[in-house]
Amino acid sequence: MKTVTKLLAFTIALSVCVLASLSALSSRTAIADAPPANDQNLATVTSFVSDNCIGCHSGGDASGGLDLESVDFSAETLAAANFDSRVWEAILKRTSTRQMPPASEYSPDEDGFDPDRPSEEAYQAVTSAMTDLLDQRATKFPNPGRTESLRRLTRTEYQNSIRDLLGIPIDAVAMLPPDESSHGFDNITVGELSPMLLSRYVSAAQAIARSAVGRADSGPIGLTVRVPADRTQLAHVEGLPLGTRGGTVFEHHFAASGQYEIELRLTRDRDEMVEGLTEPHQIDVLVDDQREHQFTVKPPPGRKDFTHVDSNLRTRIDVVRGSHRIGVTFPSKGASLAQTKRQPFDASYNRHRHPRAEPAIFQVSIIGPLAPTKSDRADANARSASDKRIFVCRPSDDAAAQERMECGEQIVRTLARRAYRRPITDEDLESPMFFFSEGDREGGFDAGVESALTSILVNPNFLFRVESDHAEDDAERRSVPISDVELASRLSFFLWSSIPDDELLSLAEANQLHDPEVLAKQVTRMLADDRSDSLTTNFASQWLYLRNLDSITPDLRLFPDFDDNLREAFRRETEELFRDMVRNDRSVLGLIDSDYTYLNQRLAKHYGVGHVFGSQFRRVNLPADSIRGGILRHGSILTVTSYATRTSPTIRGHWILKNILGTAPPPPPANVPNLKEKSTLAATSVRERLAQHRADPACASCHDLMDPVGFSLENFDAVGRWRDFDGELAIDSDGMMPDGQRINGIDALETGILARPEMFVSTMTEKLMTFGLGRGIEPDDGPTIRKIVASAAGSEYRFSSLITQIVTSNAFTHRSLR
């Protein structure tokens, strides 16, 4: 086995080098005629810049380091092939959002009017002029941008690809290290393969192939699932049968039929004593919601030593090969009305502040098969999902060597085509067939398939997405279309975070995928598929910072009822709203302004919303005066943009500017002092302390942009609850939009965002393109983004319209030659 592992590692390393060499690209210089200059548009731009921008952006101390005096706004410069659009796009973005010139430079009257600030007509004229000029140039000099030629699958993509390739669930978090994030997503900087990561891929491939093939003689496999320490287990858990409380439920693939040992451990306090065990309790072990065993756990004699009361929670059950839902839970005993002097906390989980009233599950361990039983894989009804995907044929036990080889090649060819996401050549079969022959000779047909599958899973053609230029014979072109099979992968990893299915691959192999109508139909089909849920759990989770919730733990002295149940409820509310938009093809503006949300009892109680009971999330229509609705009112967003002890208008303002309005402020300068916390002698508000902080000129440049927007959310505390006072101080939610518009509170903030919906839609389009293309947005992408947003406006910015426009754009179907 060590020899096979070394050979696999050598094979993948050598193949990576070969692929990198094949994908090396030569630089090309564009030669094209200049676009016709628009004298009136140029005059409008130069006049606006001269009147409103040069005063601050000139000389050695130019604001933001942008010296517009040195910028040539002539028609000749605009028409040059090597024109750099960064300054033009920066000016256009700031003027289109009315962020420049800064509102802080003016003194408007009570009606918000200042004669010295550019009029709305002037803003519209300059943005229209710049848009026309940049769009004309983009038509003449198309630049679709360029992603890396070799990009490794992310951990999420790897897990989904295994699911769709082999039909088994895996936990990639336990197998592979996390991916580094860049531009807000983890699928950007994935070009390298370190020796440590290579070793992890080899180990993962061996474990996955072993589980998927499921040889009865391959020995037992172990799994341990732990419940978060701060999860309250006093109520029903969604996914478990009604009439139960607490516990956990998860999906697990059992490699072979046979006996499996299940062992449980209960939660303990800091003295390692089992918590909450004041009377006997039953614990059910469920397989696909059917009880397979019931434990009874009792207080120890004399109620002295609670350390070993769970030492005998171990049993063996018979399980049929395949994926099953495993549940471990307590039958509910019901609840009586508590007669207490005060409302108890919802949280009851912690060793220090929240002792458990009843026992809870800490860990579930499964190992097996300990006594495997032979399953008849010839019976189609008895075959697992992985059997059906892998064993497209199966020779008889007494089959000749030639028949075994032919069947093995058919299996390998089928798996390789799906895994490599392209047609298979004879050269592609050499390595996996070598491993198949060795495995078949030493351990039989299934062992050969397992070895071949392992080699496929460590092959760079599976681990890497490869894109080349395909236009070496045309030195005059600046961009080229990617191949149809590469486009199929771009599309599937964008919408599914996984490999293409057979229909998509077949269209690619027939070279039909570049047809815009065919591409649009595939978008519609793929968005309707359950696999598009990855747009919620992968894209939205990163864009909206939902992944950060796992690391958030508010101060329990200030927020004593915060627990993992609430953390997960926060995540689900935002995910369900985004998921509803995708599934029902709603306008993306519904993320900002929504008259409904998704709640369960735990979250509804936290928000103060009545008449919502049970663990299941459901759509809840909200009254017109409700303080809940869009994502800016969600506990998830409000919590990840706060500190553990208090809110942060700065973090919240920065989040809105970056992720909603698309006008992120510059990074802070070095050695900026932290905000002073409350004095013990005098109660001061966050607003007053931030005002002192902004008195430092080094801080003011950024805080003047972020803080006014963030103040509008001050009525929500650090865990998303509504408040009118912060201690004894009344909440002041007066703020200002980047364009200088005065706002007060969340309603005004949402109205201000929706007053210019193209700002939010453009930001969301940028995020979707970054995620879909696997690269950061560049200035030359500006015309494409504006075209996508303008086209989607006709459908009221429906989600499918945005996705279709992105997928059929030149940026998605082509790549630059440079």
C-alpha positions, 0 to 999 in steps of 0.5 A, a space after each residue: 500500500 505504501 508503494 501505491 501511495 508513493 506512485 500515486 503521489 508521483 503520478 499527480 505531481 508529474 501530471 501537474 507539471 505537464 498540464 502547466 507546460 501545456 497551458 503556458 500562454 504567449 503574450 500578444 499585442 492588440 492591433 485594431 483601429 481606434 474607435 471614433 471619438 465623441 467630442 461632446 462626451 469628452 468635453 462633458 467629462 473634462 469640464 466636470 473633472 476640471 470644475 469638481 475634481 482637480 481641486 482635491 486630486 492634483 499635485 503631490 498631496 492629491 487626495 487618495 493618491 489620485 492625481 487627475 492633472 497627470 491624466 490625459 483625457 484626450 480622444 487620442 489616449 482613449 483610442 489607444 490600444 494600451 489605454 488604461 481604464 482604471 482612472 476612468 472607471 474609478 471616476 465613473 463609479 464615484 460619480 454614478 453613486 454621487 460619492 464624489 465630490 464628497 458630500 462632506 465638502 458641502 453645506 446643504 440647507 434644510 432641503 439638502 440643496 447646495 449651489 456649489 455641489 454639482 446638480 443632478 443634471 450634471 451628474 447624469 450628463 457626466 456619467 452618461 458621457 463616460 458610459 458611452 465612451 467606455 462602452 464604445 471602446 469596449 466594443 472595439 477592444 473587447 477584453 474578457 479578462 483572464 483566469 489562471 489556466 490551472 485552478 484546483 477544486 476548492 474543498 466545497 467543490 471537491 465534496 460536491 464533485 464526489 457526491 455527483 461522481 460517486 453518489 456518496 456523501 463525504 466530509 471534506 472539512 475533515 479530509 482537506 485543509 481550508 482554502 485561502 480567501 481572496 476577493 471575498 471567495 475561496 475559489 480564486 487563489 487555488 493554483 498551487 498544490 503543496 506537498 502537504 496538500 498532495 498527501 491529503 488528496 492521496 489519503 482522501 482518494 484512498 478513503 473515498 474509493 474504499 468507501 464507494 466500492 465497498 469491498 466486504 474484506 476491506 476492514 472496518 471504517 470509523 466515524 465520529 460526529 460531535 455536537 457543538 458544546 454550546 448547543 441547547 438540547 431541550 427542544 426538538 431538532 429539525 430532521 428528527 421525528 416529532 416527539 423527541 428532543 435534542 441529539 443530532 442527525 447526519 447522513 453517513 455512507 456505509 461502505 458494506 452491509 454488516 454489523 456496525 458498532 455505535 457508541 455514545 458519549 454525553 456532555 459533561 461539566 468542567 469536572 467531567 461529570 455528566 450534566 443534567 442526569 437527575 432521573 432515568 432517560 431513554 436515548 433512541 438510535 435511529 436509522 432512516 427515522 426507524 428506531 434500531 436500539 434504545 438505551 437507558 441512562 440512569 443516575 449512579 447509585 448514591 448520585 455521587 459519581 456521574 463520570 461513568 454513567 455513559 460508559 455502557 452506551 454502546 451497541 451493534 446494529 445491522 445496516 445495509 450498504 449505502 447512505 443512511 440518515 443516522 439519528 440519536 435523540 431523547 424521547 421527549 417527556 413533555 414539559 410542565 409550566 415552570 413557576 419561576 420568578 423570572 423568564 428563564 434563558 433559552 440557552 441551557 448548555 454551558 459548563 459555567 453559566 448555563 447548566 443543563 437541566 437534562 442530559 445531552 448528546 456530546 459525541 456519536 461514534 460509528 465503526 464497522 463493518 465488524 461482521 460484514 455480510 455479502 450483498 447481492 449486487 446483481 440485484 438492481 433493487 439492492 444496489 446502492 447509489 455508488 454501485 449504480 454509478 461505478 459498476 456499469 458492468 460486472 463480470 461473473 466470478 469465473 469470467 476470463 481475464 479478457 472479460 474482466 479487463 474489458 469490463 474494467 475499462 468500461 468502468 474506468 472510461 465512464 468514471 474518467 469522462 465524468 471526473 475529467 469533464 471531457 472526452 477520454 483518450 486512450 492516454 487517459 486510460 493508461 494510468 487507471 488501467 495499470 492500477 486496475 490490473 495490479 489491484 485485480 491481480 492481487 485482490 480481485 475485480 473490486 480491488 482493481 476498481 478501487 485502485 483505478 478509482 483512487 488513481 482517477 481521484 488524484 489525477 490533475 484532470 480531476 483535481 484541476 480545472 484546465 483552460 487553454 487559449 486554443 488560438 495559437 495560429 491567430 496573433 491578431 486576436 486579443 481574446 478567444 472563446 474557451 472550448 465547449 468542455 471548458 465552458 461546461 465546467 465554468 457553468 457547472 462550477 458556477 451554478 452547482 459548485 460541482 462537475 457537469 452532468 451527462 446532458 451538459 457534457 454531451 452538449 459540450 462534446 457536440 460543440 453546441 454550448 456556445 450557442 446563446 440559446 442553448 446556454 440560456 436553456 441550460 441555465 434555466 434547467 440548472 437553476 431548477 436543479 437541487 444542485 443549484 442550492 450551492 449558490 445559497 450554501 457556497 456563494 451567498 454564504 461567502 458574500 454575506 459573511 455567513 461562514 463567519 458565524 461559526 467563529 462568533 460568540 457574543 459576550 455571555 455576560 451581556 447576551 446570556 441566551 446566545 447559543 449554537 441554536 440561535 447561531 444556526 437559526 440566524 444562518 438559516 433565515 438568511 439562507 432561506 430568503 436567498 434560496 427562495 429568491 433562486 427557486 422562485 426566480 424573484 427580483 434580487 431587490 427582495 433581498 433588501 426589501 422583503 415583507 416576509 422572512 423565514 423563522 422557527 420558534 427559537 428565532 421568532 422568540 429572539 426577535 419577539 415575533 409571536 405565533 411561531 412554534 416548532 423547530 421547522 423553518 417556515 415563511 412568515 408574512 410580516 405586517 407593514 410596520 414590522 422591524 424584520 424583513 430584508 437581509 439588513 434586518 437579519 440577525 446573521 448580518 447584524 451579528 457578524 458585523 458587531 463586536 462580542 460586547 457591542 455594535 460597531 457602526 464602522 464594521 456595519 457601514 464598511 460591510 454595506 459599502 463593500 457588499 451592498 453598494 459596491 463602494 468599499 472605502 480604502 484600507 485603514 492606514 497603519 498604526 491607527 489607534 483603537 476606539 476607546 471603550 466606555 469610561 467607567 466614570 461617564 456613560 458615553 455612546 458609540 456615536 460620541 466615541 466615534 466622533 472623538 476617533 474621527 477627530 484624528 485626520 488619519 481616521 476621518 478619511 475612512 470613518 466619514 464614509 463608513 460610520 454615517 451608514 452604519 449608524 442607521 442600524 444602531 437600533 439593532 444590538 450586537 445579536 440583532 434584537 431591536 432596542 430603543 436604548 443602549 443602557 440609559 442612553 437613547 439610540 440615535 440612528 441618524 446617518 447619511 448615505 454616501 451621496 449625502 442623503 440624510 437617513 434615520 434608521 433601517 427604513 430610510 437606509 433601505 429606501 436610500 438603497 432602492 432609490 438607485 437599485 442599479 448600485 446594489 444590482 451592480 454590486 451583486 453582479 460583480 460578486 456573482 462574476 467574481 465567484 463564477 469566473 474565479 478572478 477579481 473584477 477588473 476595470 475593463 469588466 465595467 462595460 460588461 457589468 453595466 450591460 448585464 444590469 441594464 438588460 436585467 432591469 427589463 425583468 425587474 432584476 430577476 435572479 435568472 436574468 442576471 445569471 443568464 446575462 452573466 453566462 452568455 457574456 463575453 467575459 464568461 465565454 471567452 478569455 484574454 490572450 495575455 
